[in-house]
Amino acid sequence: MPNTLPLAPGMRVLCRDAEWLVQRINASNDAGTQHAVQVVGVDELVRGYQAIFLTQLDRIESVYPRKTRLIADNSNGFRRSKLFLEAQLREQRDFVKSGKKEAIAKNSI
């Protein structure tokens, strides 16, 4: 990998078949040619998990929004799109409900 790492905090990257959000990048050797990349998961399977990837061991690729392809939903009545949106809304609603319960519990003490 070249001396200038084309990554910065806030970028999305692909590593080990999952999408991650870069939080921090540290040099992992004295020459500064290898790095430890601290990330948090954004894919369905790794969402919220924190990890550190080493550039000398893992292949880390930047995700460029301009290269994103939109795919038409050809399912009957847009079922796939509706299912995806419903799953996203349910996940957010569970998060909001748990946050309210915690706030109520703290106020009642």
Stockholm file with secondary structure:
# STOCKHOLM 1.0

chainA/1-109         MPNTLPLAPGMRVLCRDAEWLVQRINASNDAGTQHAVQVVGVDELVRGYQAIFLTQLDRIESVYPRKTRLIADNSNGFRRSKLFLEAQLREQRDFVKSGKKEAIAKNSI
#=GR chainA/1-109 SS CCSSCSCCTTCEEEETTEEEEEEEEEECSTTSCSEEEEEEECSTTTBTCEEEEETTTSCCEECCGGGCCCCCCCSGGGHHHHHHHHHHHHHHHHHHHHHHHHHHHHHHC
#=GC SS_cons         CCSSCSCCTTCEEEETTEEEEEEEEEECSTTSCSEEEEEEECSTTTBTCEEEEETTTSCCEECCGGGCCCCCCCSGGGHHHHHHHHHHHHHHHHHHHHHHHHHHHHHHC
//
